[in-house]
């Protein structure tokens, strides 16, 4: 278990665990993580598949580059809805860049993954605000999944 940051904190792809000095009292499941180590030399490239947690430390002065070849479109839209100003959102709406389909949800792992992500929210007001901003931009199937995940989160907290 990598203990991702809560969605409301941002940078959801970062872990709360320091892999070089893990606090196993605070993050006990990290003790079960299977680590792999690699040392790269000049000109070497390491492919890390999408959704694989990783940690990088330079052993000497160097330059490292990451390329996110296909970030999740759904998460890009969520980030925009949480951070963009209304004038910027209006421009995105007019260009139809905020539309969400069921395929976007399937890309992140489908309804169960969305429910898991919603389950990580500790700020219910923020989650409801996000869903209120997101739902007008969804197709019918995506709307049903989002509403179902939100309902499940709200009823589990009552």
N, C-alpha and C positions, 0 to 999 in steps of 0.2 A: 504494500500500500504506500503510495507516494504522497498522500495528504495534500491534494491540490488546494490552492488558495480559494477562499469563498468567491463566488462570482461577483458579489458586490464590491470586493476589494480591487478587482481588475486583475489582469495578467493571470487568468485562470489556468494558463499552461505552466505556471511556476509552482513548484512544491514548497510547502512550509518547512520541509526537512532540509537541513544542511547535510548533504550526503557524505561530506568529509568528517563531520563530527555530529552524527545524529543523536538527538536526545531521545533515547528509547523509553524514557519514562513518559514523555509527552506524546511520542509517536511509536508505540510498541510494535505495531504491525510492520514497521520498516525493517525489523530484525529478520523478517522472512523474505525480504527482497533479494533476488539473485542478481548480483552485480557482475558485469563483464567489464574488462579493462582493455584498453588498446593504447599504444603509443604510436603516434603518427610522426613521420619524418617530413622533410621538405618535399613539397609536391604531392604528398599523399592526400587521398580523399577518403572520407568515411561516409557511407550512405547509412542514414538512420531512418527507418521506415516511419511513416506518419503515425502519430499517437504513441511512439516509443519515448518514454522518459529518458533523459540523458543529462549528464553533467560534464562540463568541459573545464579543464584547468591547463593553462599553458605552463610548460616546464621551463621555458625560457622566452625571451622576447619574440613575439610572433604576431601574425595576423590570422584571425579565424573568420570565416564567412559562413553564414547560414542562408539557405535558399528554401523558402517555403513554397514549393512548386504548386501546391493546390490546397491553400487554406480553406477551411470550411466556410462556405458562403453564408450559412445561417449565423455563424458566430460573428462574421464581419457585420452583418445586419444588426445583430443584437448590440455589438459594440457601438455602431453608429447611433442606434436608438438611445443608448445610455449616455453618449457623450456629445453628440452633435447639437448645435444650436438649431432652433426652429427654422430660421431662414435656410440653413444648410439642408435640413430635412425636407423642406418644401421643394428645394431644387432636386433632391434625390427622388422624391415622390413624382415630380413631373417627368423625370426621366425613367420612371418605373424601375429604379434600382433597389427599391425596398421590398419588392414582391417576394413572398416566401411560398414555396410549394412543398408538397409532401416529399418530393425528391430531396429538397434541402435538409429536411429532418432525417430522412433515411441516410443521408451522407454522414451525419454525425453519429449514427448508430440506431436510429429509429426511435419509436415512442419510449421504449424502456430506458434508453440512454438519456432522453429528454427528461423523463421522470427522475432519473438519478441526479441530473444536473439541477433540476428544480429543487430536489430534496436537500441540496447543499446550501440553498439560500437560507440565511437566518433572518434576513430583513424581509418580512412578508409584504410590507408596503412597497418596497422597491420592486419585488417580483410582480406584484399586481400592476404597478405602474408600467413596468416593462411589457407585460402581456397586453395591457390596454393600448400601448403604442404599437405593438406588433400585430395584434389581431386584425386591424383594418387592412393589412397588407398581405393576408394569407389567402390561399385558395381553400376550398371547402374541406378537403382532407387534412390539410395542415392545421386549419382552424380547430377541427375536431380533436386532433392530437394535442394541440396546445391547451385547449380548454380542459381536456381530460387530465393532462399533467398538472395543470394549475389546481383543478378541483381535488385531485389526489393529495397534493401538497397542503392545501388549505384544510381538508378534512382530517389529515394526519396530525395537524397542529391544534385541532380544536378539542 
